[in-house]
Each structure stands twice: as C-alpha cells, then as structure tokens.
C-alpha cells in the first residue's frame, strides 16, 4: 500500500451514488490496488443513523467476529478507535473504525500477507494519514 506502486480507480467506478431506498448517499470513494494488496475508502452519508449509533454497530459486528475467533484486535494510533484483522486465504484484511467530527470513519487495507502485524501497520499508517487531514 503506502510506498507501493498503486493503480487508482475513479470514484464513479466504485459503487453507486445513492442506494435504492434513499437512506444512504455515497459522497466520495476510491480504491487503490497493487500487487501487495489494496487500500480503499468510501464516504457515505446515512440519513437514518448518527455516527455514534453506527460506531456502536461496527463495534458489535467486530465483537462477534472477535468472539468467534475469526478476527484479532490490535492497538491503533487513533484515540478511541477500533482496530482488528481478519485472516483470509489470500492475505489479511485490517480495519480501523472511529468517529471524528460527527462522522463514522472506517479505513481498511487488504494485504497479501498472512502476517496480521504487517496488515495492521499498513492500515494504521493509512488511517493516521487520512484522518490527520480531516
């Protein structure tokens, strides 16, 4: 990811602008891919929930993954953030979720490595870089 040769998709090629029932609108998003994995983000506005409710839902979903042993939690550089990794057949997904200025923000990295520490370091660096600009 960071420091790797990347291919960037255009925002229009990643998902749709508004969902069928009108409860969420995609404001921005991008996906960067490389031979080492991918880094992506979406900025979605949900009309029915606030960021605290969404963060609680994200924590509950992650908690179920952690309890079932499918995910492992890691410490992040972001205050009050939730960070966890999920091992997959082709690598490791790492996810950080937090709230900032009334927004729920989730950053994820898919790394083609079975070492969760490597993937966690990449998502942590990406989150610090992205959130430091907000």
C-alpha positions, 0 to 999 in steps of 0.5 A: 500500500503506502510506498507501493506502486498503486493503480487508482480507480475513479470514484464513479467506478466504485459503487453507486451514488445513492442506494435504492431506498434513499437512506444512504448517499455515497459522497466520495470513494476510491480504491487503490490496488497493487500487487501487495494488496489494496487500500480503499475508502468510501464516504457515505452519508446515512440519513437514518443513523448518527455516527455514534449509533453506527460506531456502536454497530461496527463495534458489535459486528467486530465483537462477534467476529472477535468472539468467534475467533475469526478476527484479532484486535490490535492497538491503533494510533487513533484515540478511541478507535477500533482496530482488528484483522481478519485472516483470509486465504489470500492475505489479511484484511485490517480495519480501523473504525472511529468517529471524528467530527460527527462522522463514522470513519472506517479505513481498511487495507487488504494485504497479501500477507498472512502476517496480521502485524504487517496488515495492521501497520499498513492500515494504521499508517493509512488511517493516521494519514487520512484522518490527520487531514480531516 
